[in-house]
């Protein structure tokens, strides 16, 4: 079986004295740049939701929500006992530890604050934010892959890879699976639906359901977090959070369907 070694990838782009410039950070910057372009494009298309010039302000709130929520989410969902014993470690973000699900909650909270401040309907902004998320998710997973972290479970498939932290065992490159599903596949679905679904909030609901489904399936190929292992009936923490995410999206979708009649009547007058 012909396998590649992950050691071919150096997570550091270049070093300048004690400073290291890493691919992971670059992926985040590119992701934010793409998100800005998508947000501005959608605000221009929607005409009236929010001035396109405010795209940067909106993205700034989302980034704050992402960073704060992702860190708090990781502390609560993935390593709470450690942080209870050493609470000062909560602020040591350079040691790693970010949770997408926590970041999502943070972006929703900060997005709501932004919508209140600018007096813009929350769901209209939420749809724009949901559309801007997938490509950033893809780049984040590529960053995980280059770092050799969040690798997959052992496999005998030809494309199995040996990761530095995974022992001398070929493993699924699950970061790439997630990058493809959470990135271009999810983005393509939302991009097609964005002009066909007029009720604000539906794009957010669909994002929650489809991302949750994709991530739930991809987690079957991903090695569980070592400090947690399997939580319940062979499910990981990520899968349990995805089930909650899918349920939230489905609940929101049903709620919006039930209120569609009043929305259609308002738009027909």
N, C-alpha and C positions, 0 to 999 in steps of 0.2 A: 504494500500500500504506500503510495507516494504522498507524504505529508509535508506541509511547510512549517517552519518554525516562526513563532511570533517575534523572536529576537531580531528579525530583519527590520522591525519598525522601532525607531528611536522616538520616544515621546517628546524629546526636547528638540526644537527647531535649531536654536543656537544658544550659546552661553555668552554672557557679557560680564566678566568678573564673577561675582557671587550670584548674579541674576540669571535665571533660566526662562527662556521664552518657549512655551510648550504649545504643541498642536491643539491640546484640549482647550486652552484659552482662546486660541485663534478660531476654533470651531464656534465658540460662543459668540465672538465678535462678528463673524460672518453670518451666523444665525440671526443676530439682532439686526444686522444690516438688511438681510432679506425680509425679515418681519416688518421693518420700517417701510420698505418698498411696497409690500403687499397691503399694509394698513393704509398707506397714502393712496394707493390705487383704488382700494375699495371705498374709501371715504369720498374720492372723486366721483366714482361711479354712482354711489348712493345719493349724492347731492342733497345735503340738508341734515344728514345724521350728525356730522361734525365737520367743521372746515378742514380740508386736507392739510392746512398749515399746522393743525393741532396734532398731527400724527406723531410727532416727536414727543410731545407731552404725554400722550396716551401710552406710547411705548415705554416711556420712563416709568410710569406708574406700574405697568405690567412687569418690568424688570425688577423693580423694588419688591413687588408681590412675589415674584418667582424666587428671588434670592432669600427673602425672609421666610416665606412659606416652605421652601425646599429644605432649609436648614432645620426649622422647627419640626417639620414633618419627619425628617430622618431621626431627630432626637426622640420623638414620641413613638413613632411606628417601629423603628429598627434597633434602637440602642438605649432605651430609657434607663435601665438599671445602671449602666455605666455613667450616664450624665447625672443621675441622682447622687452618685458617690463623688463625682468630680464635675460639679455644675459649671465651673469656669471653662471646661472644655467645649461648652456650647458655642463659645465665640471663636474657637480655634478652627475656623473653616479651612485653613491650609492643610489640616490633617485629613480633609475629605469628609464625605458624608452629606449627600443631598438626596432628597426624595422627590420624584416627579409629582406624586399625588399630593404631597404637601405644597409643592410649588403651584400646582393647579388651584388648590384652595386659596393660596395667597394671592394669585392673580385674579381670582374671582372677587375676593374681598377688596383688593386695591382697585380693581376695575369698577366695582360698585361705588367706591369712594370717588373715583374720577367722574363717573356718570352723574353722581349727585352734585359734585362741584360745578360741572359744566351744564347741568340740567339737560342731559341727553338720556333717552330711554336706555336702561341697562342692557336689555336683550339685543338691541341694535348694535351696541358696542361689543357685546359678548360674541356675536356672530363674526364680527371682523377679527377679533382676537383669536377665535377658534381657527379661522382660516389661515392666520399667520403662524400658527404653532407648529404644524407638521414638519416643515423644512428645517426648523430649528431643532426639533426632536431628532431628525435624521442626523444632523451634524453633531449633536451631542452624543449619539450612539457611535458615530465614527470616532469621536474623541475617546470614548470608552474603549473601543477596539484598539486604537493606537496605544493607549495607556496599558493595555493588557488586563483590564479590570472587567468585572461583571461578565466573565466568560461562561461558556456553556457546560453542560454535563458531558461525561465521557461518551465517545462515539467511535464506531468503526467505519464510518463513511469516508470516502476518499478525500473530502475537503476538511476533515478534522484537523485541528491545529493544536500545537503544543504551546501553551501560555506559560510565562515565567512563574506565575503564582499557582498554577494548576497541576504541578508535578509533571513527570515525564509520561503524560497520558494525553492522547489526542482528544480534543474536545470540540463540541459544536461552536462555531463562531457566532454565537447567539446575538451578539451586538449587531452583526450585519443583517441577520433575520429581522431584528427589531427596526433597524435603520430603514430597511426597504418597506416594511409594513406601515410603520408609524410615520414615514416620510412621504415618498412619492405616491404610494398606493392610497393612503389616507387623504393626502392633499388633492389627488386627482378626483376622488369621490366628492369631496367638499367643493372643489372648484366647479364641477359640473352642476351640482345642486344649488349653488349660490344664486343663480339667476332663475331657477325654476321654483324655488321655495320663497314665498314672499313674507310669510309670517315670521316676525323677529323671534329669535330664540330657538328655532328649529335646527339651524346649523350647529349651534352649541349642543343641543340634545343629541344630534347625530354624531358629532365629534365624541361626546362622552361615551356613547354606546359602541361605536366602531373602534375607537382607540382602546377602550376597555376590553373588547373582544380580541383584538390583535395582540395586545399585551398579555392577556390571559393565556392565549395559545402559545405565544413565544416563550412564556415562563416555563413551559414543559421541557424546553431545551436548555434552559438557563440554570446554572448551579445556584441552589438556594444560598442566601446569606449565611455565612458560617456561624454567626452568633445566634441565629434563629432556627435554621434548618427548616423542616416542614412544620407547619402550624397546626393544620387540621385536615385529616383524611388525605394526606399527600399533597396538600395545597401549600403554596408559599405565601408569605405576607403580601407580596406583590399581587398574587392572584386574588387574595381575599379583598384587597383594596380595589382591584379591578371589578370584582363582582359588585361592590358598593357603587363604583363609578357607573357600571352598566345599569344598575337599578335606578340611580339618580337620573341618568339620561333618559331611560324609559319612562320614569315618572314625569319628567319635564315634558317629554314628547306627548304623553297622554294628556297632561294638563293643557298644553297648547292646542291640541286637537279639540278638547272640550270647549275651549274659548275661541275657536276659529270662527264660529258663526258671528259673534259680536264684532270680531276684527274685520270680517268680510263686509258686514253691514256698514261699519264706520268708513271703510275704504270705497264703498260703492256710492256714498252720498256726496 
